[in-house]
Amino acid sequence: MTSRRGRVPTSVDDYSSGRTDHPNLALLVVVVGVLITAVDTTIVVLALPEIQRTFHIGLSSVIWVIIGYLFVITLVSTQVGRLGDMYGRVLMYESGFVIFVVGSLACALAWSELSLIVFRLVQGVGGAFIAANSGAVIADTFPREKRGRAYGFNAIGFNTGAVLGVVLGGVIVTYVSWRWIFWINVPIGIGAVVMARRVLFDRVEHLRRQIDWWGMLCVGLGLFCLLWAMIDLITESLNPTIVGFFLSGLLLLVVFWKIEQRTSEPLLDFSLFKVPSITPSLFAALLQSLANFAVLFLLLMYLQGVRRLDPIHASLLLVPGYLVGGIVGPFAGRLADRRGAVLPATAGLAIQVLALLWYAQLEAHSSLWVVVVAYMVGAIGAGCFFPSNNSAVMKVAPRDSFGITSGLLRTFANVGMVFSFAVAILVASTSISRHVAFSIFVGTSTLSASTVAPFIVGLHAAFYSSTSLMVLAGVLSAVRARPSRFRESDAADASATGPTSSGPGVGTPAS
């Protein structure tokens, strides 16, 4: 088989060596892709009040501008990874840039609430193509012993994108127009496509796979119903409609589970879960995202609602944390390459637990430096966890399933991110009106003097609930260190040869 362009791999050793004409440029393209998807995860947060005023929409509707984007990435990531295995991971990755640029252009031209949400969904499809295949492209490009470092630079892309989203979002919304938060993606995306065409190569033989449409439909509708119920519960009291959506979501997930048991190529490839370190790594990613992504919302609620800062100044206090997290990522990834993933990943989760406990001590007049330093501590923990955990999964994944595995990892993390917002608001609003809590988050309201104390109590409860989730993620990360009869060389063999008749081959915790 010849590569789509450039040098022709000639042997299995050539494929597995990770050699490429321009490995650093290839990594740069991947980092840019992660960066622009991360930008659009945070940049819209500060634009919500302006979007609400432009289209005259309610609070429960405007949040779908954020949630819809994350939801689509979550839903289609696994199937997009499968498409990468079928038609080429690089082709799917580059297609993601094109779709993302088209979606961004359409968002900038949106004329109504519905059109903006629909175009954000298109943007999310592009983001899914990029996110689901980025890990697989790295795994194809770099040998196993260098992937942790590569994933560390990937973490720089995420942190840089997040901080650019915060800073650019505030500046653009304040001084230009919220529509420019989408316009800026166009030249970046076009430049990334041009570079990708020059330096990225498809390195493995394409496989014949099937798309699990029925499984995708059921899990999508199930998660959508659950998410709809939780979003409605933010602004309304419990009612039969919310209960109906919640129960329907659970029923559809049960149907999805039944379908997956009878499908030859299911949406969730359960054979991958037979590799010892993959299952705890995936669930650690889910719980970490569920706990950590909520921190951004909770801190913005504290800074805007309690400390009465405007959105841009509140967000700028978080910038040092993103910068520190980006710096830590490559070093943690290199440590994972040399010493195994368990130590840096688990230590990263433990550090994030300390940061969450620190947040839970915030009071109405706490120094703003406490927020800055605690956010830096949490970012150090996240910078240790992400590259190490990603490396642990991809090191033991079968080579011909890199796309599916990368998509699966992204799906688990995104499920946590999607539901993190709703959980944070629901827990934080135990002592104050949910409508008030939500309006504080989007920056359209502030707290009165009489509601500050109960609101602080609600924030503490939310941070403690996130702490519990993070502790559980740490336990799952640590169990990868359990003795196993499998050797790492077995995992390498499985990665090179792909699935056997009984599954993807044996693996071992990357410890």
NUMAR-825626 format. One record per residue (C-alpha): x, y, z negated; residue number from 1; residue in one letter. Coordinates in nm, 2 decimals. Example, Ala and Ser with C-alpha at 12.3 -4.5 7.8 and 13.67 -1.06 7.14 Angstrom:
[atom [1.23,-0.45,-0.78],1,'A'],
[atom [1.37,-0.11,-0.71],2,'S'],
//
This chain:
[atom [0.00,0.00,0.00],1,'M'],
[atom [0.13,0.35,0.08],2,'T'],
[atom [0.07,0.65,-0.13],3,'S'],
[atom [-0.15,0.92,0.00],4,'R'],
[atom [0.15,1.13,0.07],5,'R'],
[atom [0.51,1.15,-0.02],6,'G'],
[atom [0.74,0.87,-0.13],7,'R'],
[atom [0.60,0.51,-0.09],8,'V'],
[atom [0.61,0.29,-0.40],9,'P'],
[atom [0.76,-0.04,-0.30],10,'T'],
[atom [0.72,-0.27,-0.60],11,'S'],
[atom [0.55,-0.33,-0.93],12,'V'],
[atom [0.87,-0.20,-1.11],13,'D'],
[atom [0.84,0.12,-0.90],14,'D'],
[atom [0.48,0.17,-1.02],15,'Y'],
[atom [0.55,0.10,-1.38],16,'S'],
[atom [0.87,0.31,-1.39],17,'S'],
[atom [0.67,0.63,-1.37],18,'G'],
[atom [0.92,0.77,-1.12],19,'R'],
[atom [0.78,1.05,-0.91],20,'T'],
[atom [0.92,1.31,-0.68],21,'D'],
[atom [0.81,1.60,-0.91],22,'H'],
[atom [0.71,1.46,-1.25],23,'P'],
[atom [0.73,1.79,-1.43],24,'N'],
[atom [0.53,1.97,-1.16],25,'L'],
[atom [0.28,1.69,-1.18],26,'A'],
[atom [0.25,1.74,-1.55],27,'L'],
[atom [0.21,2.11,-1.50],28,'L'],
[atom [-0.09,2.05,-1.27],29,'V'],
[atom [-0.25,1.82,-1.53],30,'V'],
[atom [-0.19,2.08,-1.81],31,'V'],
[atom [-0.35,2.35,-1.60],32,'V'],
[atom [-0.65,2.13,-1.55],33,'G'],
[atom [-0.69,2.07,-1.92],34,'V'],
[atom [-0.63,2.44,-1.98],35,'L'],
[atom [-0.91,2.57,-1.76],36,'I'],
[atom [-1.16,2.32,-1.90],37,'T'],
[atom [-1.06,2.42,-2.25],38,'A'],
[atom [-1.10,2.78,-2.16],39,'V'],
[atom [-1.46,2.73,-2.07],40,'D'],
[atom [-1.53,2.54,-2.39],41,'T'],
[atom [-1.45,2.85,-2.60],42,'T'],
[atom [-1.47,3.15,-2.37],43,'I'],
[atom [-1.85,3.14,-2.35],44,'V'],
[atom [-1.89,3.15,-2.73],45,'V'],
[atom [-1.83,3.53,-2.74],46,'L'],
[atom [-2.04,3.59,-2.44],47,'A'],
[atom [-2.36,3.44,-2.59],48,'L'],
[atom [-2.51,3.77,-2.72],49,'P'],
[atom [-2.46,3.94,-2.38],50,'E'],
[atom [-2.60,3.65,-2.19],51,'I'],
[atom [-2.90,3.65,-2.43],52,'Q'],
[atom [-2.96,4.02,-2.37],53,'R'],
[atom [-2.91,3.99,-1.99],54,'T'],
[atom [-3.17,3.71,-1.94],55,'F'],
[atom [-3.39,3.79,-2.25],56,'H'],
[atom [-3.38,3.43,-2.37],57,'I'],
[atom [-3.42,3.27,-2.71],58,'G'],
[atom [-3.14,3.15,-2.94],59,'L'],
[atom [-3.23,2.78,-2.89],60,'S'],
[atom [-3.21,2.82,-2.51],61,'S'],
[atom [-2.88,3.02,-2.49],62,'V'],
[atom [-2.69,2.75,-2.68],63,'I'],
[atom [-2.74,2.51,-2.39],64,'W'],
[atom [-2.49,2.72,-2.20],65,'V'],
[atom [-2.23,2.57,-2.43],66,'I'],
[atom [-2.39,2.23,-2.51],67,'I'],
[atom [-2.49,2.15,-2.15],68,'G'],
[atom [-2.13,2.19,-2.03],69,'Y'],
[atom [-2.00,1.96,-2.30],70,'L'],
[atom [-2.29,1.71,-2.26],71,'F'],
[atom [-2.23,1.66,-1.89],72,'V'],
[atom [-1.85,1.60,-1.95],73,'I'],
[atom [-1.95,1.35,-2.21],74,'T'],
[atom [-2.20,1.17,-2.00],75,'L'],
[atom [-2.01,1.12,-1.68],76,'V'],
[atom [-1.65,1.09,-1.80],77,'S'],
[atom [-1.64,0.71,-1.81],78,'T'],
[atom [-1.80,0.67,-1.47],79,'Q'],
[atom [-1.57,0.93,-1.32],80,'V'],
[atom [-1.28,0.74,-1.46],81,'G'],
[atom [-1.42,0.43,-1.29],82,'R'],
[atom [-1.43,0.63,-0.96],83,'L'],
[atom [-1.07,0.72,-1.01],84,'G'],
[atom [-0.98,0.35,-1.03],85,'D'],
[atom [-1.19,0.29,-0.71],86,'M'],
[atom [-1.09,0.58,-0.49],87,'Y'],
[atom [-0.78,0.72,-0.64],88,'G'],
[atom [-0.73,0.91,-0.97],89,'R'],
[atom [-0.55,1.19,-0.80],90,'V'],
[atom [-0.83,1.23,-0.54],91,'L'],
[atom [-1.09,1.24,-0.82],92,'M'],
[atom [-0.87,1.48,-1.02],93,'Y'],
[atom [-0.84,1.72,-0.73],94,'E'],
[atom [-1.21,1.69,-0.65],95,'S'],
[atom [-1.27,1.80,-1.01],96,'G'],
[atom [-1.09,2.13,-0.95],97,'F'],
[atom [-1.30,2.19,-0.63],98,'V'],
[atom [-1.63,2.12,-0.81],99,'I'],
[atom [-1.52,2.33,-1.11],100,'F'],
[atom [-1.44,2.63,-0.89],101,'V'],
[atom [-1.78,2.60,-0.71],102,'V'],
[atom [-1.96,2.58,-1.05],103,'G'],
[atom [-1.77,2.88,-1.18],104,'S'],
[atom [-1.85,3.08,-0.88],105,'L'],
[atom [-2.22,2.99,-0.91],106,'A'],
[atom [-2.22,3.08,-1.28],107,'C'],
[atom [-2.08,3.42,-1.20],108,'A'],
[atom [-2.37,3.48,-0.96],109,'L'],
[atom [-2.64,3.33,-1.18],110,'A'],
[atom [-2.97,3.53,-1.17],111,'W'],
[atom [-3.17,3.36,-1.45],112,'S'],
[atom [-3.14,3.15,-1.77],113,'E'],
[atom [-3.22,2.83,-1.57],114,'L'],
[atom [-2.98,2.90,-1.29],115,'S'],
[atom [-2.69,2.96,-1.54],116,'L'],
[atom [-2.76,2.64,-1.73],117,'I'],
[atom [-2.78,2.44,-1.41],118,'V'],
[atom [-2.46,2.58,-1.28],119,'F'],
[atom [-2.29,2.52,-1.61],120,'R'],
[atom [-2.39,2.15,-1.56],121,'L'],
[atom [-2.21,2.16,-1.22],122,'V'],
[atom [-1.91,2.31,-1.39],123,'Q'],
[atom [-1.93,2.03,-1.64],124,'G'],
[atom [-1.92,1.77,-1.37],125,'V'],
[atom [-1.60,1.92,-1.24],126,'G'],
[atom [-1.46,1.93,-1.59],127,'G'],
[atom [-1.54,1.56,-1.63],128,'A'],
[atom [-1.35,1.47,-1.31],129,'F'],
[atom [-1.05,1.67,-1.45],130,'I'],
[atom [-1.07,1.55,-1.81],131,'A'],
[atom [-1.14,1.18,-1.74],132,'A'],
[atom [-0.86,1.14,-1.49],133,'N'],
[atom [-0.59,1.36,-1.65],134,'S'],
[atom [-0.49,1.09,-1.89],135,'G'],
[atom [-0.48,0.83,-1.62],136,'A'],
[atom [-0.27,1.06,-1.39],137,'V'],
[atom [-0.02,1.10,-1.68],138,'I'],
[atom [-0.01,0.72,-1.74],139,'A'],
[atom [0.05,0.66,-1.37],140,'D'],
[atom [0.33,0.93,-1.35],141,'T'],
[atom [0.53,0.86,-1.67],142,'F'],
[atom [0.66,0.53,-1.81],143,'P'],
[atom [0.52,0.41,-2.15],144,'R'],
[atom [0.81,0.54,-2.35],145,'E'],
[atom [0.76,0.90,-2.22],146,'K'],
[atom [0.39,0.93,-2.23],147,'R'],
[atom [0.36,1.06,-2.58],148,'G'],
[atom [0.57,1.36,-2.49],149,'R'],
[atom [0.36,1.42,-2.18],150,'A'],
[atom [0.04,1.40,-2.38],151,'Y'],
[atom [0.20,1.65,-2.62],152,'G'],
[atom [0.23,1.90,-2.34],153,'F'],
[atom [-0.13,1.82,-2.25],154,'N'],
[atom [-0.21,1.93,-2.60],155,'A'],
[atom [-0.04,2.26,-2.52],156,'I'],
[atom [-0.28,2.30,-2.23],157,'G'],
[atom [-0.58,2.25,-2.45],158,'F'],
[atom [-0.46,2.48,-2.72],159,'N'],
[atom [-0.35,2.75,-2.47],160,'T'],
[atom [-0.68,2.72,-2.30],161,'G'],
[atom [-0.87,2.75,-2.62],162,'A'],
[atom [-0.68,3.06,-2.73],163,'V'],
[atom [-0.71,3.21,-2.38],164,'L'],
[atom [-1.09,3.15,-2.40],165,'G'],
[atom [-1.10,3.33,-2.74],166,'V'],
[atom [-0.89,3.62,-2.63],167,'V'],
[atom [-1.01,3.66,-2.27],168,'L'],
[atom [-1.37,3.61,-2.38],169,'G'],
[atom [-1.35,3.89,-2.63],170,'G'],
[atom [-1.17,4.13,-2.40],171,'V'],
[atom [-1.39,4.05,-2.09],172,'I'],
[atom [-1.72,4.07,-2.27],173,'V'],
[atom [-1.62,4.39,-2.45],174,'T'],
[atom [-1.46,4.58,-2.17],175,'Y'],
[atom [-1.59,4.43,-1.84],176,'V'],
[atom [-1.88,4.19,-1.80],177,'S'],
[atom [-1.96,3.84,-1.92],178,'W'],
[atom [-1.98,3.73,-1.55],179,'R'],
[atom [-1.60,3.77,-1.53],180,'W'],
[atom [-1.55,3.48,-1.77],181,'I'],
[atom [-1.65,3.26,-1.48],182,'F'],
[atom [-1.49,3.47,-1.20],183,'W'],
[atom [-1.14,3.42,-1.34],184,'I'],
[atom [-1.16,3.04,-1.29],185,'N'],
[atom [-1.18,3.08,-0.92],186,'V'],
[atom [-0.82,3.18,-0.84],187,'P'],
[atom [-0.68,2.95,-1.11],188,'I'],
[atom [-0.87,2.65,-0.97],189,'G'],
[atom [-0.77,2.72,-0.61],190,'I'],
[atom [-0.41,2.75,-0.71],191,'G'],
[atom [-0.42,2.43,-0.90],192,'A'],
[atom [-0.57,2.24,-0.60],193,'V'],
[atom [-0.30,2.37,-0.37],194,'V'],
[atom [-0.03,2.26,-0.62],195,'M'],
[atom [-0.19,1.92,-0.68],196,'A'],
[atom [-0.20,1.85,-0.31],197,'R'],
[atom [0.18,1.89,-0.31],198,'R'],
[atom [0.30,1.71,-0.62],199,'V'],
[atom [0.04,1.45,-0.73],200,'L'],
[atom [0.03,1.09,-0.58],201,'F'],
[atom [-0.20,0.80,-0.61],202,'D'],
[atom [0.02,0.52,-0.74],203,'R'],
[atom [-0.19,0.21,-0.78],204,'V'],
[atom [-0.40,-0.01,-0.55],205,'E'],
[atom [-0.76,0.10,-0.53],206,'H'],
[atom [-1.01,-0.15,-0.69],207,'L'],
[atom [-1.36,-0.25,-0.59],208,'R'],
[atom [-1.59,-0.15,-0.88],209,'R'],
[atom [-1.96,-0.08,-0.93],210,'Q'],
[atom [-2.12,0.22,-1.09],211,'I'],
[atom [-2.35,0.13,-1.38],212,'D'],
[atom [-2.63,0.37,-1.28],213,'W'],
[atom [-2.89,0.22,-1.52],214,'W'],
[atom [-2.65,0.22,-1.81],215,'G'],
[atom [-2.56,0.58,-1.74],216,'M'],
[atom [-2.92,0.68,-1.71],217,'L'],
[atom [-3.02,0.52,-2.04],218,'C'],
[atom [-2.73,0.65,-2.24],219,'V'],
[atom [-2.76,1.00,-2.09],220,'G'],
[atom [-3.13,1.02,-2.17],221,'L'],
[atom [-3.07,0.87,-2.51],222,'G'],
[atom [-2.80,1.12,-2.61],223,'L'],
[atom [-3.00,1.41,-2.45],224,'F'],
[atom [-3.31,1.32,-2.66],225,'C'],
[atom [-3.10,1.31,-2.98],226,'L'],
[atom [-2.93,1.63,-2.90],227,'L'],
[atom [-3.26,1.81,-2.81],228,'W'],
[atom [-3.41,1.70,-3.14],229,'A'],
[atom [-3.11,1.83,-3.33],230,'M'],
[atom [-3.10,2.16,-3.14],231,'I'],
[atom [-3.47,2.22,-3.20],232,'D'],
[atom [-3.42,2.13,-3.57],233,'L'],
[atom [-3.18,2.42,-3.59],234,'I'],
[atom [-3.45,2.68,-3.53],235,'T'],
[atom [-3.77,2.50,-3.62],236,'E'],
[atom [-3.90,2.29,-3.91],237,'S'],
[atom [-3.94,1.92,-3.87],238,'L'],
[atom [-4.24,1.84,-3.65],239,'N'],
[atom [-4.38,1.54,-3.45],240,'P'],
[atom [-4.21,1.66,-3.13],241,'T'],
[atom [-3.87,1.66,-3.29],242,'I'],
[atom [-3.94,1.32,-3.45],243,'V'],
[atom [-4.05,1.18,-3.11],244,'G'],
[atom [-3.74,1.30,-2.93],245,'F'],
[atom [-3.52,1.15,-3.21],246,'F'],
[atom [-3.69,0.81,-3.20],247,'L'],
[atom [-3.69,0.81,-2.82],248,'S'],
[atom [-3.32,0.87,-2.82],249,'G'],
[atom [-3.26,0.58,-3.05],250,'L'],
[atom [-3.48,0.35,-2.85],251,'L'],
[atom [-3.30,0.44,-2.52],252,'L'],
[atom [-2.96,0.37,-2.68],253,'L'],
[atom [-3.09,0.03,-2.78],254,'V'],
[atom [-3.20,-0.03,-2.42],255,'V'],
[atom [-2.86,0.09,-2.31],256,'F'],
[atom [-2.69,-0.17,-2.53],257,'W'],
[atom [-2.91,-0.45,-2.39],258,'K'],
[atom [-2.83,-0.34,-2.03],259,'I'],
[atom [-2.46,-0.34,-2.10],260,'E'],
[atom [-2.47,-0.70,-2.22],261,'Q'],
[atom [-2.61,-0.81,-1.88],262,'R'],
[atom [-2.42,-0.59,-1.64],263,'T'],
[atom [-2.11,-0.73,-1.47],264,'S'],
[atom [-1.93,-0.40,-1.48],265,'E'],
[atom [-2.09,-0.20,-1.77],266,'P'],
[atom [-2.06,0.17,-1.84],267,'L'],
[atom [-1.87,0.08,-2.16],268,'L'],
[atom [-1.62,-0.19,-2.07],269,'D'],
[atom [-1.64,-0.39,-2.39],270,'F'],
[atom [-1.34,-0.61,-2.29],271,'S'],
[atom [-1.12,-0.31,-2.36],272,'L'],
[atom [-1.23,-0.32,-2.72],273,'F'],
[atom [-1.05,-0.65,-2.75],274,'K'],
[atom [-0.72,-0.47,-2.74],275,'V'],
[atom [-0.65,-0.43,-3.11],276,'P'],
[atom [-0.55,-0.06,-3.13],277,'S'],
[atom [-0.81,0.08,-2.88],278,'I'],
[atom [-1.12,0.04,-3.10],279,'T'],
[atom [-1.00,0.23,-3.41],280,'P'],
[atom [-0.83,0.49,-3.18],281,'S'],
[atom [-1.16,0.56,-3.00],282,'L'],
[atom [-1.36,0.59,-3.31],283,'F'],
[atom [-1.09,0.80,-3.48],284,'A'],
[atom [-1.12,1.04,-3.18],285,'A'],
[atom [-1.50,1.06,-3.21],286,'L'],
[atom [-1.49,1.13,-3.59],287,'L'],
[atom [-1.21,1.38,-3.56],288,'Q'],
[atom [-1.39,1.58,-3.29],289,'S'],
[atom [-1.72,1.56,-3.49],290,'L'],
[atom [-1.54,1.70,-3.79],291,'A'],
[atom [-1.29,1.94,-3.63],292,'N'],
[atom [-1.49,2.11,-3.35],293,'F'],
[atom [-1.74,2.23,-3.61],294,'A'],
[atom [-1.47,2.43,-3.78],295,'V'],
[atom [-1.47,2.69,-3.51],296,'L'],
[atom [-1.84,2.75,-3.54],297,'F'],
[atom [-1.83,2.76,-3.92],298,'L'],
[atom [-1.54,3.00,-3.94],299,'L'],
[atom [-1.70,3.23,-3.69],300,'L'],
[atom [-2.02,3.22,-3.90],301,'M'],
[atom [-1.82,3.31,-4.21],302,'Y'],
[atom [-1.62,3.59,-4.04],303,'L'],
[atom [-1.91,3.74,-3.86],304,'Q'],
[atom [-2.18,3.68,-4.12],305,'G'],
[atom [-2.01,3.72,-4.45],306,'V'],
[atom [-1.71,3.94,-4.36],307,'R'],
[atom [-1.90,4.14,-4.10],308,'R'],
[atom [-1.63,4.13,-3.83],309,'L'],
[atom [-1.73,4.17,-3.47],310,'D'],
[atom [-1.68,3.86,-3.25],311,'P'],
[atom [-1.35,3.97,-3.09],312,'I'],
[atom [-1.18,4.05,-3.42],313,'H'],
[atom [-1.31,3.73,-3.58],314,'A'],
[atom [-1.18,3.52,-3.30],315,'S'],
[atom [-0.84,3.69,-3.29],316,'L'],
[atom [-0.77,3.57,-3.64],317,'L'],
[atom [-0.78,3.22,-3.51],318,'L'],
[atom [-0.52,3.28,-3.23],319,'V'],
[atom [-0.21,3.19,-3.44],320,'P'],
[atom [-0.36,2.85,-3.52],321,'G'],
[atom [-0.40,2.77,-3.15],322,'Y'],
[atom [-0.04,2.88,-3.08],323,'L'],
[atom [0.11,2.67,-3.36],324,'V'],
[atom [-0.10,2.37,-3.26],325,'G'],
[atom [0.03,2.40,-2.90],326,'G'],
[atom [0.39,2.41,-3.02],327,'I'],
[atom [0.35,2.11,-3.25],328,'V'],
[atom [0.20,1.88,-2.98],329,'G'],
[atom [0.51,1.79,-2.77],330,'P'],
[atom [0.71,1.72,-3.09],331,'F'],
[atom [0.44,1.49,-3.22],332,'A'],
[atom [0.41,1.32,-2.89],333,'G'],
[atom [0.79,1.26,-2.88],334,'R'],
[atom [0.77,1.12,-3.23],335,'L'],
[atom [0.49,0.88,-3.12],336,'A'],
[atom [0.72,0.76,-2.84],337,'D'],
[atom [1.00,0.69,-3.07],338,'R'],
[atom [0.83,0.57,-3.39],339,'R'],
[atom [0.48,0.47,-3.28],340,'G'],
[atom [0.15,0.65,-3.29],341,'A'],
[atom [0.02,0.55,-3.63],342,'V'],
[atom [0.24,0.78,-3.85],343,'L'],
[atom [0.19,1.11,-3.66],344,'P'],
[atom [-0.17,1.05,-3.58],345,'A'],
[atom [-0.27,0.96,-3.94],346,'T'],
[atom [-0.05,1.23,-4.08],347,'A'],
[atom [-0.22,1.48,-3.85],348,'G'],
[atom [-0.57,1.37,-3.98],349,'L'],
[atom [-0.44,1.40,-4.34],350,'A'],
[atom [-0.32,1.75,-4.28],351,'I'],
[atom [-0.66,1.84,-4.13],352,'Q'],
[atom [-0.83,1.71,-4.44],353,'V'],
[atom [-0.62,1.95,-4.65],354,'L'],
[atom [-0.72,2.24,-4.42],355,'A'],
[atom [-1.09,2.15,-4.45],356,'L'],
[atom [-1.07,2.14,-4.83],357,'L'],
[atom [-0.90,2.48,-4.81],358,'W'],
[atom [-1.19,2.62,-4.61],359,'Y'],
[atom [-1.43,2.48,-4.87],360,'A'],
[atom [-1.29,2.72,-5.13],361,'Q'],
[atom [-1.36,3.04,-4.92],362,'L'],
[atom [-1.56,3.30,-5.11],363,'E'],
[atom [-1.72,3.63,-5.00],364,'A'],
[atom [-1.41,3.83,-5.08],365,'H'],
[atom [-1.13,3.58,-5.00],366,'S'],
[atom [-0.83,3.72,-4.82],367,'S'],
[atom [-0.85,3.70,-4.44],368,'L'],
[atom [-0.50,3.56,-4.45],369,'W'],
[atom [-0.64,3.25,-4.62],370,'V'],
[atom [-0.84,3.19,-4.30],371,'V'],
[atom [-0.54,3.25,-4.07],372,'V'],
[atom [-0.31,3.02,-4.27],373,'V'],
[atom [-0.56,2.74,-4.32],374,'A'],
[atom [-0.65,2.75,-3.95],375,'Y'],
[atom [-0.28,2.72,-3.87],376,'M'],
[atom [-0.25,2.42,-4.10],377,'V'],
[atom [-0.55,2.25,-3.94],378,'G'],
[atom [-0.40,2.32,-3.59],379,'A'],
[atom [-0.07,2.15,-3.69],380,'I'],
[atom [-0.28,1.85,-3.79],381,'G'],
[atom [-0.47,1.85,-3.46],382,'A'],
[atom [-0.14,1.89,-3.27],383,'G'],
[atom [-0.01,1.58,-3.44],384,'C'],
[atom [-0.32,1.37,-3.38],385,'F'],
[atom [-0.42,1.43,-3.02],386,'F'],
[atom [-0.10,1.33,-2.83],387,'P'],
[atom [-0.03,1.04,-3.06],388,'S'],
[atom [-0.38,0.90,-3.05],389,'N'],
[atom [-0.40,0.94,-2.67],390,'N'],
[atom [-0.06,0.77,-2.63],391,'S'],
[atom [-0.17,0.48,-2.86],392,'A'],
[atom [-0.47,0.42,-2.63],393,'V'],
[atom [-0.31,0.45,-2.29],394,'M'],
[atom [0.01,0.25,-2.39],395,'K'],
[atom [-0.20,-0.06,-2.44],396,'V'],
[atom [-0.46,0.00,-2.16],397,'A'],
[atom [-0.44,-0.23,-1.86],398,'P'],
[atom [-0.28,-0.05,-1.56],399,'R'],
[atom [-0.58,-0.11,-1.33],400,'D'],
[atom [-0.81,0.03,-1.59],401,'S'],
[atom [-0.63,0.35,-1.67],402,'F'],
[atom [-0.91,0.56,-1.53],403,'G'],
[atom [-1.19,0.38,-1.72],404,'I'],
[atom [-0.98,0.39,-2.04],405,'T'],
[atom [-0.90,0.76,-2.01],406,'S'],
[atom [-1.26,0.83,-1.94],407,'G'],
[atom [-1.37,0.63,-2.23],408,'L'],
[atom [-1.14,0.81,-2.47],409,'L'],
[atom [-1.27,1.15,-2.34],410,'R'],
[atom [-1.63,1.03,-2.38],411,'T'],
[atom [-1.58,0.93,-2.74],412,'F'],
[atom [-1.41,1.26,-2.82],413,'A'],
[atom [-1.68,1.46,-2.64],414,'N'],
[atom [-1.96,1.29,-2.81],415,'V'],
[atom [-1.82,1.42,-3.14],416,'G'],
[atom [-1.78,1.77,-2.99],417,'M'],
[atom [-2.13,1.78,-2.85],418,'V'],
[atom [-2.30,1.69,-3.18],419,'F'],
[atom [-2.05,1.87,-3.40],420,'S'],
[atom [-2.22,2.21,-3.34],421,'F'],
[atom [-2.57,2.08,-3.44],422,'A'],
[atom [-2.44,1.90,-3.74],423,'V'],
[atom [-2.25,2.21,-3.86],424,'A'],
[atom [-2.54,2.44,-3.83],425,'I'],
[atom [-2.78,2.19,-3.99],426,'L'],
[atom [-2.56,2.13,-4.30],427,'V'],
[atom [-2.46,2.50,-4.33],428,'A'],
[atom [-2.83,2.60,-4.32],429,'S'],
[atom [-2.93,2.39,-4.62],430,'T'],
[atom [-2.94,2.71,-4.84],431,'S'],
[atom [-3.05,2.97,-4.58],432,'I'],
[atom [-3.28,3.00,-4.29],433,'S'],
[atom [-3.16,2.80,-3.99],434,'R'],
[atom [-3.27,3.08,-3.75],435,'H'],
[atom [-3.06,3.32,-3.95],436,'V'],
[atom [-2.76,3.09,-3.96],437,'A'],
[atom [-2.78,3.04,-3.58],438,'F'],
[atom [-2.81,3.41,-3.51],439,'S'],
[atom [-2.51,3.48,-3.73],440,'I'],
[atom [-2.31,3.23,-3.52],441,'F'],
[atom [-2.39,3.39,-3.19],442,'V'],
[atom [-2.32,3.73,-3.33],443,'G'],
[atom [-2.67,3.88,-3.31],444,'T'],
[atom [-2.73,3.91,-3.69],445,'S'],
[atom [-2.54,3.96,-4.02],446,'T'],
[atom [-2.62,3.86,-4.37],447,'L'],
[atom [-2.79,4.08,-4.62],448,'S'],
[atom [-2.63,4.12,-4.97],449,'A'],
[atom [-2.88,3.88,-5.13],450,'S'],
[atom [-2.82,3.60,-4.89],451,'T'],
[atom [-2.44,3.60,-4.89],452,'V'],
[atom [-2.40,3.37,-5.20],453,'A'],
[atom [-2.64,3.10,-5.08],454,'P'],
[atom [-2.49,3.11,-4.73],455,'F'],
[atom [-2.14,3.05,-4.88],456,'I'],
[atom [-2.29,2.74,-5.06],457,'V'],
[atom [-2.41,2.61,-4.73],458,'G'],
[atom [-2.07,2.67,-4.56],459,'L'],
[atom [-1.90,2.48,-4.84],460,'H'],
[atom [-2.14,2.18,-4.79],461,'A'],
[atom [-2.06,2.18,-4.42],462,'A'],
[atom [-1.69,2.19,-4.48],463,'F'],
[atom [-1.71,1.90,-4.73],464,'Y'],
[atom [-1.92,1.70,-4.48],465,'S'],
[atom [-1.65,1.75,-4.22],466,'S'],
[atom [-1.39,1.65,-4.47],467,'T'],
[atom [-1.57,1.32,-4.53],468,'S'],
[atom [-1.57,1.25,-4.15],469,'L'],
[atom [-1.20,1.34,-4.12],470,'M'],
[atom [-1.11,1.10,-4.40],471,'V'],
[atom [-1.30,0.82,-4.23],472,'L'],
[atom [-1.11,0.90,-3.91],473,'A'],
[atom [-0.78,0.88,-4.10],474,'G'],
[atom [-0.87,0.54,-4.23],475,'V'],
[atom [-0.95,0.41,-3.88],476,'L'],
[atom [-0.62,0.56,-3.76],477,'S'],
[atom [-0.42,0.39,-4.04],478,'A'],
[atom [-0.56,0.04,-3.97],479,'V'],
[atom [-0.37,0.03,-3.65],480,'R'],
[atom [-0.07,-0.03,-3.87],481,'A'],
[atom [-0.20,-0.37,-3.98],482,'R'],
[atom [0.02,-0.67,-3.90],483,'P'],
[atom [-0.07,-0.83,-3.57],484,'S'],
[atom [0.03,-1.15,-3.40],485,'R'],
[atom [0.06,-0.95,-3.08],486,'F'],
[atom [0.38,-0.79,-2.98],487,'R'],
[atom [0.42,-0.46,-2.80],488,'E'],
[atom [0.57,-0.65,-2.51],489,'S'],
[atom [0.24,-0.83,-2.48],490,'D'],
[atom [0.07,-0.49,-2.44],491,'A'],
[atom [0.32,-0.39,-2.18],492,'A'],
[atom [0.25,-0.71,-1.99],493,'D'],
[atom [-0.13,-0.65,-2.01],494,'A'],
[atom [-0.07,-0.30,-1.89],495,'S'],
[atom [0.12,-0.42,-1.59],496,'A'],
[atom [-0.10,-0.72,-1.50],497,'T'],
[atom [-0.44,-0.59,-1.58],498,'G'],
[atom [-0.74,-0.78,-1.72],499,'P'],
[atom [-0.74,-1.16,-1.75],500,'T'],
[atom [-1.05,-1.37,-1.72],501,'S'],
[atom [-1.12,-1.31,-2.09],502,'S'],
[atom [-1.07,-0.94,-2.09],503,'G'],
[atom [-0.80,-0.68,-2.04],504,'P'],
[atom [-0.52,-0.89,-2.19],505,'G'],
[atom [-0.38,-0.87,-2.54],506,'V'],
[atom [-0.23,-0.56,-2.69],507,'G'],
[atom [-0.10,-0.44,-3.02],508,'T'],
[atom [-0.13,-0.13,-3.22],509,'P'],
[atom [0.12,0.12,-3.10],510,'A'],
[atom [0.29,0.14,-3.44],511,'S'],
//
